[in-house]
Amino acid sequence: MKRVVNLAVLAVCIVALSGCGREPTPLNTVSSNTIGQELVDLKKAFDSNVITEKEYQAQRKAILDQNK
């Protein structure tokens, strides 16, 4: 009887520790902005003086052209 209990405790310990030491599974994330979100972000950059009007117009045109 004692042997059965010891085996049961051993089995529980093995199951409990089986996840230890493994590398975490990397999350596969895909970042995909919509055209609208790209344009909103671009406008924020322009309004914050991060980019010039010339850069804004060029990038805006590029976003719209690539999604035709």
Phi, psi and omega in degrees: 000318180297323180295321179295317179296316179299319178294321179294317178296318179298317180297318179297318179296319180296316179295318182294325184266357185296335180272349182286141175085357179277150174292141177293144179287123181291144177274131176267108179243141178241125179261114179228112177272148174281165178302317180301317180293321177298318180292322178296314179297320179296317179296322177297319179297319179294314181296333180270007181062030176279327178232157179279169178296323179297316178295320179300310181297319181294315181290323178298314178298317180298317179297314182292322181290322183289342183251025178277000000 
